[in-house]
Amino acid sequence: MFVLDSRLQQDTLPLGDLPLCRVLLSNDSNYPWFILVPRRADISEVFQLEAADQLQLWQETTELAQLLQSVFQADKMNVAALGNVVSQLHMHVIVRRRDDVAWPAPVWGKHPAQPYSDEEVARIREKLRVAFQHDPRFVQAVV
């Protein structure tokens, strides 16, 4: 049974579900920072997923990164699966811009997180709804 790691629950805002992954927004308005978590129990590494799920994870990651690059006019997309603090498999998809507070350094630990306001989260959800509207797999992803 899939259970979201407590640290991810604490540090993110839920956006919805794709066919495989839960879509989360890191509650740090310094960067549009999204996290995909495969809804599979007890998985900490990509290679632990069934082959079909591995392909689905990369497809969802790639499609989300492409969409976010367009929606947020990214200069660079950072995509990474790290698990040193949270062992549950999760994929970071981070929009980077040359004018963000950490550029060109990594985002981790660079600046204190700035939580989103309710209005900012609503704007992000609306941007994603509009961007996802042409792909039926993504229509229901944003709640």
C-alpha positions in Angstrom: 0.0 0.0 0.0 1.4 3.4 -1.0 2.0 5.9 1.8 3.6 9.2 1.2 6.7 9.9 3.3 6.0 12.2 6.3 8.8 14.6 5.3 7.3 15.0 1.8 3.9 15.5 3.3 5.3 18.2 5.6 7.3 20.1 2.9 5.0 19.9 -0.1 1.5 20.7 -1.4 -0.4 18.0 -3.2 -1.5 18.8 -6.7 -2.9 15.5 -7.9 -2.1 12.2 -9.5 -0.7 11.2 -12.9 -1.1 7.6 -14.0 1.9 6.5 -11.9 3.0 9.4 -9.8 1.6 11.7 -7.2 2.4 15.3 -8.2 3.6 17.6 -5.4 4.7 21.2 -5.2 7.6 21.9 -2.9 6.4 24.7 -0.6 9.2 27.0 -1.5 8.2 29.9 -3.7 11.9 30.6 -4.5 11.6 28.2 -7.4 8.8 26.3 -9.2 9.8 23.0 -7.7 7.7 19.9 -8.4 8.1 16.4 -7.1 6.8 13.2 -8.6 6.4 10.2 -6.3 5.5 6.8 -7.8 2.5 5.4 -6.0 4.2 2.1 -5.2 4.9 0.8 -1.7 8.4 0.4 -0.3 10.4 1.7 -3.4 13.5 3.7 -2.8 15.3 3.2 -6.2 14.3 3.4 -9.8 15.6 -0.1 -10.5 13.2 -1.5 -7.9 10.2 -0.5 -10.1 8.8 -3.0 -12.6 10.1 -2.2 -16.1 6.8 -0.8 -17.2 6.7 1.5 -14.2 10.3 2.6 -14.9 9.2 3.7 -18.4 6.1 5.4 -17.0 8.2 7.3 -14.5 10.5 8.6 -17.1 7.7 9.5 -19.4 5.8 11.4 -16.7 9.0 13.2 -15.6 9.9 14.1 -19.2 6.4 15.4 -20.1 6.1 17.4 -16.8 9.6 18.9 -17.4 8.7 19.9 -20.9 5.4 21.4 -19.8 7.0 23.3 -16.9 9.8 24.7 -19.1 7.1 26.2 -21.3 4.7 27.4 -18.6 7.4 29.0 -16.4 9.9 30.1 -19.2 12.7 28.1 -17.7 16.3 28.7 -18.7 17.2 25.2 -17.4 15.2 22.3 -16.0 16.8 20.4 -13.2 15.6 16.8 -12.9 17.0 14.5 -10.2 16.2 11.5 -8.1 18.0 11.9 -4.8 17.2 10.1 -1.6 19.7 10.9 1.0 17.1 12.5 3.4 13.9 11.0 2.1 14.5 7.4 1.0 11.1 7.0 -0.7 11.7 7.2 -4.5 10.8 10.7 -5.7 11.8 12.7 -8.8 12.6 16.5 -8.4 11.6 18.6 -11.4 12.8 22.1 -10.7 12.4 25.1 -13.0 15.6 27.2 -13.0 15.9 30.7 -14.2 19.0 32.9 -14.4 17.4 35.4 -12.1 16.4 32.9 -9.3 18.0 33.4 -5.9 20.4 30.4 -6.1 21.4 30.6 -9.8 23.7 28.9 -10.9 24.2 26.9 -7.7 22.0 24.0 -6.6 18.7 25.0 -4.8 19.3 22.7 -1.8 20.2 24.6 1.4 21.0 27.8 -0.5 18.2 29.9 0.9 15.4 29.4 3.5 12.2 28.2 2.0 9.6 30.9 1.3 6.2 29.2 1.7 3.6 29.9 -1.0 0.5 32.0 -0.3 -2.8 30.5 -1.1 -3.2 32.9 -4.0 0.2 31.8 -5.5 -0.7 28.1 -5.2 -4.1 28.8 -6.9 -2.2 30.6 -9.8 0.1 27.6 -10.2 -2.8 25.2 -10.2 -4.6 27.2 -12.9 -1.4 27.4 -15.0 -1.1 23.7 -14.9 -4.8 23.1 -15.6 -4.5 25.2 -18.7 -1.2 23.5 -19.8 -2.6 20.0 -19.1 -5.9 20.5 -20.9 -4.8 18.9 -24.2 -3.5 15.6 -22.6 -6.4 13.5 -21.1 -4.0 11.7 -18.8 -3.1 15.0 -17.1 -6.5 16.6 -17.0 -7.4 15.2 -13.6 -3.9 15.6 -12.3 -4.3 19.1 -10.8 -6.8 19.3 -7.9 
